[in-house]
């Protein structure tokens, strides 16, 4: 493990979620009879990257994880993450600038 990743400790819940996601991806792959090698080839990744994703390694780029989710028909999970929740929308609107653009002087 690199020194930079040792400095960033993830909350327990996040680590567990990554491990669960990796296990889900592993089950989906094995249910289809795919090897890690085959999954890697289909996604354009290295087999070790597939293994890291399946272990829940937080250092794997999110795009690579999304690519594997898409491969196994789990794109709806990605779409769920992109939905805006009501609390965020309210806070966002609250922090928008209060004034609009000034109109040009009609004279």
C-alpha positions as CSV (number, residue, x, y, z in Angstrom):
1,X,0.0,0.0,0.0
2,X,1.3,3.4,-0.9
3,X,2.0,6.0,1.8
4,X,-0.6,8.4,0.4
5,X,-3.4,5.8,0.6
6,X,-2.3,5.0,4.2
7,X,-3.1,8.6,5.2
8,X,-6.7,8.4,3.9
9,X,-8.7,6.2,6.3
10,X,-12.2,5.5,5.0
11,X,-15.2,5.3,7.4
12,X,-16.1,1.7,8.3
13,X,-19.4,1.9,6.6
14,X,-17.8,2.9,3.3
15,X,-15.2,0.1,3.5
16,X,-18.0,-2.4,4.1
17,X,-20.0,-1.0,1.2
18,X,-17.0,-1.4,-1.1
19,X,-16.5,-4.9,0.0
20,X,-20.2,-5.7,-0.5
21,X,-20.1,-4.2,-4.0
22,X,-17.0,-6.2,-4.9
23,X,-18.7,-9.4,-3.6
24,X,-21.8,-8.6,-5.7
25,X,-19.7,-8.0,-8.8
26,X,-17.8,-11.3,-8.2
27,X,-21.1,-13.2,-7.8
28,X,-22.5,-11.7,-11.0
29,X,-19.3,-12.6,-12.9
30,X,-19.2,-16.2,-11.6
31,X,-23.0,-16.6,-12.2
32,X,-22.3,-16.0,-15.9
33,X,-19.4,-18.4,-15.9
34,X,-16.8,-15.6,-16.6
35,X,-13.3,-15.7,-15.4
36,X,-11.5,-12.6,-14.1
37,X,-9.4,-12.7,-17.3
38,X,-12.5,-12.7,-19.5
39,X,-14.1,-9.9,-17.6
40,X,-10.9,-7.9,-17.8
41,X,-10.7,-8.4,-21.6
42,X,-14.3,-7.3,-22.1
43,X,-13.8,-4.1,-20.0
44,X,-10.3,-3.4,-21.3
45,X,-8.8,-3.8,-17.9
46,X,-6.1,-5.9,-16.3
47,X,-7.2,-9.1,-14.5
48,X,-5.6,-7.8,-11.3
49,X,-7.8,-4.7,-11.5
50,X,-10.9,-7.0,-11.6
51,X,-9.5,-8.8,-8.6
52,X,-9.0,-5.5,-6.7
53,X,-12.6,-4.4,-7.6
54,X,-14.0,-7.7,-6.3
55,X,-12.0,-7.3,-3.0
56,X,-13.4,-3.8,-2.6
57,X,-10.1,-2.0,-3.0
58,X,-10.9,1.7,-2.6
59,X,-7.9,2.7,-4.8
60,X,-9.5,1.5,-8.0
61,X,-10.7,4.3,-10.2
62,X,-14.5,4.7,-10.1
63,X,-14.8,4.6,-13.9
64,X,-13.3,1.1,-13.9
65,X,-15.8,-0.1,-11.3
66,X,-18.6,1.5,-13.3
67,X,-17.3,-0.3,-16.4
68,X,-17.6,-3.7,-14.7
69,X,-21.0,-2.9,-13.3
70,X,-22.2,-2.0,-16.8
71,X,-20.7,-5.2,-18.2
72,X,-22.8,-7.3,-15.8
73,X,-26.1,-5.4,-16.4
74,X,-25.9,-3.3,-13.2
75,X,-26.0,0.1,-14.8
76,X,-29.2,0.9,-12.8
77,X,-26.9,1.0,-9.7
78,X,-24.9,3.8,-11.3
79,X,-28.1,5.7,-12.3
80,X,-29.3,5.5,-8.7
81,X,-26.1,7.3,-7.5
82,X,-26.7,10.1,-10.0
83,X,-30.2,11.0,-8.7
84,X,-30.3,14.2,-6.7
85,X,-31.9,14.0,-3.2
86,X,-34.3,16.6,-1.9
87,X,-32.0,17.8,0.9
88,X,-29.2,18.5,-1.6
89,X,-31.5,20.3,-3.9
90,X,-32.8,22.6,-1.1
91,X,-29.3,23.4,0.1
92,X,-28.1,24.1,-3.4
93,X,-30.9,26.6,-4.0
94,X,-30.3,28.2,-0.7
95,X,-26.6,28.9,-1.6
96,X,-27.3,30.3,-5.0
97,X,-26.5,34.0,-5.5
98,X,-29.4,36.2,-4.4
99,X,-29.1,38.8,-7.1
100,X,-29.6,38.4,-10.8
101,X,-28.0,40.2,-13.7
102,X,-28.7,43.9,-14.0
103,X,-30.8,44.9,-17.0
104,X,-29.3,47.3,-19.5
105,X,-30.3,50.9,-19.1
106,X,-33.2,51.5,-21.5
107,X,-32.2,55.2,-22.2
